[in-house]
């Protein structure tokens, strides 16, 4: 089980990313628009740099919904490999069976 403070920090980052997503997308559009002047694009870049660091989606980390484990998380299920294995062995995940060959 991950520390509760680390899990809460990740949730706080998710909220910050969601809050600034629209503003960030608008600034990226201005920065990438080649038809605008260099000064306008540079000003947009400065505004982008002024945004909080935690507003960047790159800083998010996928975690297991049950344990908070940061590694070995399956996106489709939102669970870590250990918990997913437990659920599969109990037959609670439809269509998944233990591999045997």
C-alpha positions as CSV (number, residue, x, y, z in Angstrom):
1,X,0.0,0.0,0.0
2,X,1.4,3.4,-1.0
3,X,1.6,6.2,1.5
4,X,-1.6,8.1,1.7
5,X,0.2,11.4,1.3
6,X,1.6,10.3,-2.1
7,X,-1.8,9.2,-3.3
8,X,-3.4,12.5,-2.2
9,X,-0.6,14.4,-4.0
10,X,-1.4,12.5,-7.2
11,X,-5.1,13.4,-6.8
12,X,-4.2,17.0,-6.2
13,X,-2.1,17.0,-9.4
14,X,-5.0,15.5,-11.4
15,X,-7.3,18.3,-10.3
16,X,-4.7,20.9,-11.2
17,X,-4.2,19.4,-14.6
18,X,-7.9,19.4,-15.2
19,X,-8.2,23.0,-14.0
20,X,-5.6,24.3,-16.5
21,X,-6.2,22.0,-19.4
22,X,-8.2,24.5,-21.5
23,X,-5.8,27.4,-20.9
24,X,-2.8,25.1,-21.7
25,X,-4.4,23.9,-24.9
26,X,-5.1,27.5,-26.0
27,X,-1.5,28.5,-25.4
28,X,-0.1,25.4,-27.2
29,X,-2.3,26.3,-30.2
30,X,-0.8,29.8,-30.2
31,X,2.7,28.6,-29.8
32,X,2.4,26.1,-32.7
33,X,0.6,28.6,-35.1
34,X,3.3,29.5,-37.6
35,X,1.1,32.3,-39.1
36,X,1.4,34.4,-35.9
37,X,4.3,36.8,-35.3
38,X,7.3,35.6,-33.3
39,X,6.6,38.1,-30.6
40,X,3.1,36.7,-30.0
41,X,4.3,33.2,-30.0
42,X,7.1,34.1,-27.5
43,X,4.6,35.8,-25.3
44,X,2.4,32.7,-25.3
45,X,5.5,30.7,-24.4
46,X,6.2,32.9,-21.4
47,X,2.6,32.6,-20.2
48,X,2.9,28.8,-20.6
49,X,6.0,28.9,-18.4
50,X,4.2,30.9,-15.8
51,X,1.6,28.2,-15.3
52,X,2.1,25.8,-12.3
53,X,4.4,22.9,-12.9
54,X,1.8,20.5,-11.7
55,X,-0.6,21.6,-14.4
56,X,1.4,19.6,-16.9
57,X,-0.2,16.2,-17.7
58,X,3.3,14.7,-18.0
59,X,3.6,14.9,-14.2
60,X,0.7,12.5,-13.6
61,X,1.3,8.9,-12.6
62,X,-1.1,6.0,-13.0
63,X,-1.8,4.2,-9.7
64,X,-3.7,1.1,-8.7
65,X,-7.2,2.2,-7.5
66,X,-7.1,-0.2,-4.5
67,X,-3.5,-0.2,-3.3
68,X,-2.0,3.0,-4.8
69,X,0.9,1.0,-6.3
70,X,2.6,3.2,-9.0
71,X,4.1,0.4,-11.2
72,X,2.6,-2.5,-13.0
73,X,-0.8,-0.8,-13.4
74,X,-3.1,-2.0,-16.2
75,X,-4.9,1.0,-17.8
76,X,-7.9,-1.0,-18.9
77,X,-8.7,-2.0,-15.3
78,X,-7.0,0.6,-13.3
79,X,-5.5,-2.0,-11.0
80,X,-2.0,-3.1,-10.2
81,X,-0.9,-6.5,-11.5
82,X,-1.2,-8.2,-8.1
83,X,-4.8,-7.1,-7.4
84,X,-5.7,-7.9,-11.0
85,X,-4.3,-11.4,-10.6
86,X,-6.3,-11.9,-7.4
87,X,-9.5,-10.8,-9.1
88,X,-8.8,-13.0,-12.2
89,X,-8.2,-16.0,-10.0
90,X,-11.5,-15.5,-8.2
91,X,-13.2,-15.3,-11.6
92,X,-14.4,-11.7,-11.1
93,X,-13.0,-10.4,-14.4
94,X,-15.1,-11.7,-17.3
95,X,-13.2,-13.2,-20.2
96,X,-9.8,-13.5,-18.5
97,X,-8.4,-16.9,-17.5
98,X,-5.1,-18.2,-16.3
99,X,-2.8,-18.9,-19.2
100,X,-1.8,-22.5,-19.7
101,X,0.1,-24.1,-22.6
